[in-house]
């Protein structure tokens, strides 16, 4: 790797034994990463002022300036830095504050591969999207959604050796608002279940943890946005589009007999594929309303106009954000490519499914072939090798929609 392309990461912890352990753990990466270490929050801020870093990895509990304070300052003055918490414990009050200023949370102790993967994922996003354009856009953003605390807790329970549907349900049940939201979704026509679900445990048992964690993540992400500020976009309308697209993605991936993990990734990517629109509309309400109006009046695509106006599309921005949160690579690629942008020869089956699902939902919701045509590029269908499958997928999605409505 060219030295000019070395990725820089700053580790912060007041315990010298932890810093020494991190040095040993990441010793093999010293040729690829520029590793620096700080023993306090104030020392870390001085490092951030002197040098440019790609990632900041910090403990929470530190004297003088704790991790939340450090991350908050870094978010305000160094918005391009990926902010990662590496902590042994987190109480509810600290957790609420942390998720508003950190991109990822890693429980301590963690193994070398987990830590390397989290940092590498943040670095890899630069190549996925075009780092200079994204950094320029990020520097203009006043607010970004934070990774939801409940989702982080749900993931920790699911990944624990003693995981069970009951434990996941008990965790969700502690949040009355989320429980109500999950039950509302589960009992809606969206799932078309034969009988009414009465509690979180039954919902988790019936739908499975993959579906539940995707619904928790999507619902909590959307809840962070101000519907009045983004009224030109329509928060409820976009939420229903994303839910419907995720169901199309689930249907298509089942028709193709994709492995269950890939079906889960397609469902999750469907829910989150338009999160970049929310970020742009929240930060630039007037400019984004103009983009939507121009797209309608000039018959141009929203992503093209977004790129002209903001330097990046909502697909790219959404993929970048979800990558910082540590979602799987297939989900990130699918969000980036759901309009055919950033697609490569190696684009996987989940990307193909989500691209088709987004277009399919526009067709089914509007009944307008023109809406679907604007969302589908024959060249992209050919590149994804799905041109001969699209018509069958449409029939399956349409049939599923009709059955759910009955």
C-alpha positions as CSV (number, residue, x, y, z in Angstrom):
1,X,0.0,0.0,0.0
2,X,1.2,3.5,-0.8
3,X,2.2,5.3,2.4
4,X,0.1,8.2,1.3
5,X,-2.9,5.9,1.4
6,X,-2.3,4.6,5.0
7,X,-5.3,4.7,7.1
8,X,-5.0,6.5,10.5
9,X,-6.8,5.4,13.7
10,X,-6.6,7.0,17.1
11,X,-7.2,4.8,20.2
12,X,-8.2,6.5,23.5
13,X,-8.2,4.8,27.0
14,X,-7.1,6.0,30.4
15,X,-5.9,2.5,31.3
16,X,-2.3,2.0,30.0
17,X,-2.7,-1.7,30.1
18,X,-5.6,-1.5,27.6
19,X,-3.5,0.7,25.3
20,X,-0.6,-1.7,25.5
21,X,-3.0,-4.6,24.8
22,X,-4.3,-2.8,21.7
23,X,-0.7,-2.2,20.5
24,X,0.0,-5.9,20.7
25,X,-3.4,-6.9,19.2
26,X,-2.9,-4.7,16.2
27,X,0.9,-5.1,15.8
28,X,0.5,-6.9,12.5
29,X,-1.5,-4.0,11.0
30,X,1.3,-1.4,11.6
31,X,2.4,-1.6,8.0
32,X,-1.1,-0.8,6.8
33,X,-2.5,1.5,9.5
34,X,-1.0,4.5,11.2
35,X,-1.9,3.7,14.8
36,X,-1.7,6.3,17.5
37,X,-2.7,6.2,21.2
38,X,-3.9,8.7,23.7
39,X,-4.4,8.3,27.5
40,X,-7.1,10.9,27.9
41,X,-9.9,12.7,26.1
42,X,-8.0,16.0,26.1
43,X,-4.9,14.3,24.7
44,X,-7.0,12.8,22.0
45,X,-8.4,16.2,21.0
46,X,-4.9,17.6,20.7
47,X,-4.0,14.7,18.4
48,X,-7.1,15.3,16.3
49,X,-6.1,19.0,15.9
50,X,-2.6,18.1,14.9
51,X,-3.3,15.2,12.5
52,X,-6.0,13.8,10.2
53,X,-7.6,10.5,11.3
54,X,-10.0,8.2,9.6
55,X,-11.3,6.5,12.8
56,X,-11.5,7.3,16.5
57,X,-11.8,4.4,18.9
58,X,-12.5,5.4,22.5
59,X,-13.4,4.0,25.9
60,X,-16.4,5.7,27.7
61,X,-15.4,5.8,31.4
62,X,-12.4,8.2,31.6
63,X,-11.7,10.9,34.2
64,X,-11.6,14.6,33.3
65,X,-13.3,14.2,29.9
66,X,-15.3,11.0,29.3
67,X,-15.9,9.2,26.0
68,X,-19.2,10.9,25.4
69,X,-17.7,14.3,25.7
70,X,-14.8,13.4,23.4
71,X,-17.1,11.9,20.8
72,X,-19.4,15.0,20.9
73,X,-16.5,17.4,20.3
74,X,-15.1,15.1,17.6
75,X,-18.6,15.0,15.9
76,X,-18.8,18.8,15.9
77,X,-15.2,19.6,14.8
78,X,-14.1,16.5,12.9
79,X,-17.2,15.1,11.3
80,X,-15.3,13.0,8.8
81,X,-13.8,10.7,11.5
82,X,-15.5,7.4,12.1
83,X,-16.4,7.3,15.8
84,X,-16.3,3.9,17.5
85,X,-16.9,3.1,21.2
86,X,-14.8,0.3,22.7
87,X,-16.2,-0.1,26.2
88,X,-16.5,-2.8,28.9
89,X,-19.9,-1.6,30.2
90,X,-22.5,0.9,29.4
91,X,-25.3,2.0,31.7
92,X,-28.7,3.1,30.2
93,X,-28.1,6.8,30.7
94,X,-24.7,6.7,29.1
95,X,-26.0,4.5,26.3
96,X,-28.6,7.0,25.3
97,X,-26.0,9.7,25.1
98,X,-23.5,7.5,23.3
99,X,-25.7,6.5,20.4
100,X,-26.1,10.1,19.4
101,X,-22.4,10.7,18.9
102,X,-21.0,7.3,17.9
103,X,-21.2,5.2,14.8
104,X,-20.4,1.9,16.3
105,X,-20.3,0.2,19.7
106,X,-17.9,-2.7,20.4
107,X,-18.1,-4.5,23.7
108,X,-14.9,-4.9,25.6
109,X,-13.2,-7.3,25.7
110,X,-13.3,-8.1,22.0
111,X,-11.2,-10.4,19.9
112,X,-8.7,-9.0,17.3
113,X,-10.8,-10.0,14.3
114,X,-13.9,-8.1,15.6
115,X,-12.0,-5.0,16.2
116,X,-10.1,-5.2,12.9
117,X,-13.3,-5.8,11.0
118,X,-15.1,-2.8,12.5
119,X,-12.2,-0.5,11.7
120,X,-11.6,-2.0,8.3
121,X,-15.3,-1.6,7.4
122,X,-15.0,2.2,8.1
123,X,-11.9,2.4,5.9
124,X,-13.4,0.4,3.1
125,X,-16.3,2.8,2.7
126,X,-14.0,5.3,1.2
127,X,-13.4,3.2,-1.8
128,X,-17.1,2.2,-2.1
129,X,-18.4,5.7,-2.5
130,X,-15.6,8.2,-3.4
131,X,-14.1,9.6,-0.3
132,X,-13.6,13.2,-1.3
133,X,-17.2,13.8,-2.4
134,X,-18.6,12.1,0.7
135,X,-16.2,14.0,3.0
136,X,-17.3,17.3,1.4
137,X,-21.0,16.4,1.9
138,X,-20.4,15.2,5.5
139,X,-18.7,18.4,6.4
140,X,-21.9,20.3,5.5
141,X,-24.3,18.0,7.5
142,X,-25.4,19.4,10.8
143,X,-27.1,16.2,12.0
144,X,-26.8,12.5,11.3
145,X,-28.9,9.7,12.8
146,X,-27.2,7.7,15.5
147,X,-27.2,3.9,15.6
148,X,-30.2,3.1,17.8
149,X,-29.4,1.9,21.3
150,X,-32.1,-0.8,21.3
151,X,-30.8,-2.3,18.1
152,X,-27.3,-2.5,19.5
153,X,-28.7,-4.3,22.6
154,X,-30.8,-6.6,20.4
155,X,-27.8,-7.5,18.3
156,X,-25.7,-8.2,21.5
157,X,-28.4,-10.6,22.7
158,X,-28.8,-12.3,19.4
159,X,-25.1,-12.9,19.0
160,X,-24.6,-14.1,22.6
161,X,-24.1,-17.9,23.2
162,X,-27.3,-18.1,25.2
163,X,-29.5,-16.3,22.7
164,X,-33.2,-17.1,22.5
165,X,-36.4,-15.6,21.1
166,X,-37.6,-15.1,24.7
167,X,-34.5,-13.0,25.6
168,X,-34.9,-10.9,22.5
169,X,-38.6,-10.4,23.2
170,X,-37.9,-9.5,26.9
171,X,-35.5,-6.8,25.7
172,X,-38.0,-5.3,23.2
173,X,-40.8,-5.5,25.8
174,X,-38.9,-3.0,28.0
175,X,-39.5,-0.3,25.5
176,X,-43.2,0.2,25.4
177,X,-43.1,2.4,22.3
178,X,-41.1,-0.1,20.3
179,X,-43.3,-2.9,21.5
180,X,-46.4,-1.1,20.3
181,X,-44.7,-0.3,17.0
182,X,-43.6,-3.9,16.4
183,X,-47.1,-5.2,17.2
184,X,-48.7,-2.6,14.9
185,X,-46.5,-3.7,12.0
186,X,-46.9,-7.4,12.7
187,X,-50.7,-7.1,12.8
188,X,-50.9,-5.0,9.7
189,X,-51.6,-6.1,6.2
190,X,-47.9,-5.9,5.6
191,X,-47.4,-9.4,7.0
192,X,-51.0,-10.7,6.3
193,X,-51.0,-13.1,9.3
194,X,-53.9,-15.3,9.9
195,X,-54.4,-14.3,13.6
196,X,-53.6,-11.3,15.7
197,X,-50.3,-11.3,17.6
198,X,-50.7,-10.1,21.2
199,X,-47.1,-9.7,22.6
200,X,-43.5,-9.3,21.7
201,X,-42.5,-12.9,22.5
202,X,-45.1,-14.3,20.1
203,X,-44.0,-11.8,17.4
204,X,-40.3,-12.8,17.7
205,X,-41.2,-16.5,17.8
206,X,-43.4,-16.2,14.7
207,X,-41.3,-13.8,12.5
208,X,-37.8,-14.8,13.7
209,X,-35.0,-12.6,15.1
210,X,-33.7,-11.6,11.7
211,X,-37.0,-9.9,10.8
212,X,-37.5,-8.4,14.2
213,X,-34.0,-6.8,14.4
214,X,-34.5,-5.3,10.9
215,X,-37.9,-3.9,12.0
216,X,-36.4,-2.5,15.2
217,X,-33.5,-0.8,13.3
218,X,-35.8,0.6,10.6
219,X,-38.4,1.9,13.0
220,X,-35.8,3.5,15.3
221,X,-33.9,5.1,12.5
222,X,-37.0,6.7,11.0
223,X,-38.1,7.9,14.5
224,X,-35.1,10.2,14.7
225,X,-36.3,12.5,11.9
226,X,-38.6,15.5,12.2
227,X,-41.6,14.9,9.9
228,X,-42.3,18.7,9.9
229,X,-38.8,19.5,8.7
230,X,-38.9,17.0,5.9
231,X,-42.5,17.5,4.9
232,X,-41.6,17.7,1.2
233,X,-40.4,14.1,1.4
234,X,-43.2,12.7,3.5
235,X,-41.9,10.6,6.4
236,X,-44.8,8.2,6.6
237,X,-45.0,7.8,2.8
238,X,-41.3,6.9,2.7
239,X,-41.6,4.5,5.6
240,X,-44.4,2.7,3.9
241,X,-42.4,2.6,0.6
242,X,-39.4,1.1,2.4
243,X,-41.5,-1.5,4.2
244,X,-43.2,-2.5,1.0
245,X,-39.9,-2.7,-0.8
246,X,-38.5,-4.9,1.9
247,X,-41.4,-7.2,1.5
248,X,-40.8,-7.4,-2.3
249,X,-37.2,-8.2,-1.5
250,X,-38.3,-11.0,0.8
251,X,-40.6,-12.4,-1.8
252,X,-38.0,-12.2,-4.6
253,X,-35.2,-13.8,-2.6
254,X,-37.6,-16.6,-1.5
255,X,-38.6,-17.3,-5.1
256,X,-34.9,-17.5,-6.0
257,X,-34.3,-19.9,-3.0
258,X,-31.5,-17.7,-1.6
259,X,-30.0,-18.9,1.7
260,X,-31.8,-17.6,4.7
261,X,-29.0,-15.2,5.7
262,X,-29.2,-13.6,2.3
263,X,-33.0,-13.3,2.5
264,X,-32.6,-11.6,5.8
265,X,-30.0,-9.2,4.3
266,X,-32.3,-8.4,1.4
267,X,-35.2,-7.6,3.8
268,X,-33.0,-5.4,6.0
269,X,-31.6,-3.5,3.0
270,X,-35.1,-3.0,1.7
271,X,-36.2,-1.3,4.9
272,X,-33.0,1.0,4.9
273,X,-32.4,1.6,1.2
274,X,-33.7,5.2,1.3
275,X,-32.3,6.4,4.7
276,X,-30.0,8.7,2.7
277,X,-33.1,10.7,1.6
278,X,-34.0,11.3,5.2
279,X,-30.5,12.6,6.0
280,X,-30.5,15.0,3.0
281,X,-34.0,16.2,3.6
282,X,-33.4,16.8,7.3
283,X,-30.2,18.8,6.7
284,X,-31.2,20.7,3.5
285,X,-35.1,20.9,3.7
286,X,-35.5,23.7,1.1
287,X,-32.8,22.5,-1.3
288,X,-34.1,18.9,-1.1
289,X,-37.7,20.0,-1.8
290,X,-36.3,21.8,-4.9
291,X,-34.6,18.6,-6.0
292,X,-37.9,16.6,-5.7
293,X,-39.8,19.3,-7.6
294,X,-37.2,19.4,-10.4
295,X,-37.2,15.6,-10.7
296,X,-41.0,15.7,-11.2
297,X,-41.1,18.7,-13.6
298,X,-38.0,17.9,-15.6
299,X,-38.5,14.1,-15.7
300,X,-35.0,13.5,-14.3
301,X,-33.9,11.0,-11.7
302,X,-33.7,12.1,-8.0
303,X,-30.2,10.5,-7.6
304,X,-28.8,12.5,-10.6
305,X,-30.2,15.8,-9.2
306,X,-29.0,14.9,-5.7
307,X,-25.4,14.4,-7.0
308,X,-25.6,17.7,-8.8
309,X,-26.8,19.6,-5.8
310,X,-25.1,17.9,-2.9
311,X,-22.1,16.0,-4.4
312,X,-23.5,12.6,-3.6
313,X,-26.8,10.7,-4.0
314,X,-29.0,9.4,-1.2
315,X,-27.9,5.8,-2.1
316,X,-24.3,6.6,-1.5
317,X,-24.9,8.6,1.7
318,X,-27.1,5.8,3.1
319,X,-24.6,3.1,2.3
320,X,-21.8,5.2,3.9
321,X,-23.8,5.7,7.1
322,X,-24.9,2.0,7.4
323,X,-21.3,1.0,6.8
324,X,-20.2,3.1,9.7
325,X,-22.8,1.4,11.8
326,X,-21.3,-2.0,11.0
327,X,-24.0,-3.5,8.9
328,X,-23.1,-6.4,6.6
329,X,-21.3,-5.7,3.4
330,X,-24.1,-7.1,1.3
331,X,-26.6,-4.7,2.9
332,X,-24.2,-1.7,2.3
333,X,-23.7,-2.7,-1.4
334,X,-27.4,-3.1,-1.9
335,X,-28.2,0.3,-0.5
336,X,-25.5,1.9,-2.6
337,X,-26.7,0.1,-5.7
338,X,-30.5,0.2,-5.4
339,X,-30.6,2.8,-8.3
340,X,-27.9,1.1,-10.3
341,X,-25.2,3.4,-8.9
342,X,-21.8,2.1,-7.7
343,X,-22.5,-1.3,-9.2
344,X,-19.7,-3.5,-10.2
345,X,-19.3,-6.8,-12.1
346,X,-19.1,-8.5,-8.7
347,X,-22.5,-7.2,-7.4
348,X,-24.1,-10.0,-5.4
349,X,-27.6,-11.5,-5.5
350,X,-28.8,-9.3,-2.6
351,X,-28.0,-6.2,-4.6
352,X,-29.9,-7.5,-7.6
353,X,-32.9,-8.4,-5.4
354,X,-33.0,-5.0,-3.7
355,X,-32.6,-3.1,-7.0
356,X,-35.6,-5.0,-8.5
357,X,-37.6,-4.7,-5.3
358,X,-37.3,-0.9,-5.2
359,X,-38.5,-0.7,-8.8
360,X,-41.2,-3.3,-8.2
361,X,-42.7,-1.4,-5.3
362,X,-42.9,1.8,-7.4
363,X,-44.8,-0.1,-10.0
364,X,-47.2,-1.8,-7.5
365,X,-47.9,1.3,-5.4
366,X,-48.6,3.6,-8.3
367,X,-50.0,1.2,-10.8
368,X,-47.9,3.1,-13.3
369,X,-45.6,1.3,-15.7
370,X,-43.8,4.6,-16.2
371,X,-42.8,4.7,-12.6
372,X,-41.3,1.3,-12.8
373,X,-39.6,2.2,-16.1
374,X,-37.9,5.2,-14.6
375,X,-36.6,3.0,-11.8
376,X,-35.3,0.3,-14.1
377,X,-32.3,0.5,-16.4
378,X,-32.2,-2.4,-18.9
379,X,-28.4,-2.2,-18.9
380,X,-28.4,-2.7,-15.1
381,X,-30.8,-5.7,-15.4
382,X,-28.4,-7.2,-17.9
383,X,-25.3,-6.4,-15.7
384,X,-27.0,-8.1,-12.7
385,X,-28.1,-11.0,-14.9
386,X,-31.8,-10.7,-14.0
387,X,-33.4,-9.3,-17.2
388,X,-35.2,-12.7,-17.8
389,X,-36.4,-12.9,-14.2
390,X,-37.9,-9.5,-13.7
391,X,-41.4,-10.3,-15.2
392,X,-41.7,-13.4,-13.0
393,X,-40.7,-11.5,-9.9
394,X,-43.3,-8.9,-10.7
395,X,-46.0,-11.5,-10.8
396,X,-44.9,-13.1,-7.5
397,X,-44.8,-9.7,-5.7
398,X,-48.2,-8.7,-7.1
399,X,-49.7,-12.0,-6.0
400,X,-48.2,-11.6,-2.5
401,X,-49.6,-8.1,-2.2
402,X,-53.1,-9.2,-3.2
403,X,-53.0,-12.1,-0.7
404,X,-51.9,-9.9,2.1
405,X,-54.7,-7.4,1.4
406,X,-57.4,-10.1,1.5
